[in-house]
Amino acid sequence: MVGLWFSNLWKFTRKNSPQPLVIGVVSFEVASLMSKVVHLWHNLSDKQVSQLREEISSSVGIKKLVSDDEDFVVELMLAEIMENLVFLV
């Protein structure tokens, strides 16, 4: 089943034809989606979330421009991550 699906991504040309093999557009969309999933997975790691919390607590700019409440800023951060997750679905 996967073989049939994957083979539909390629358009084969005849050996005498000067045109090279052309990969389907779908494969580029899949690669883009996979890149977004990997990026989101990296952002959801415990290390990354801890690092973001640290940066939020030590950032004077965030405290002045967004909010002094660290929990509120973390909620904004998580809302953005959830928005990215919904985009992937």
Residue pairs with C-beta under 8 A, 6 or more apart in sequence:
8 24
9 23
9 24
9 26
9 27
10 21
10 22
10 23
10 24
11 21
11 22
11 24
12 21
13 19
13 20
13 21
13 22
33 88
36 84
36 87
36 88
37 88
40 81
40 84
40 85
40 88
42 48
43 49
43 81
43 84
44 81
52 74
52 77
53 70
53 74
56 62
56 70
56 73
56 74
56 77
57 70
62 73
66 72
66 73
66 76
67 73
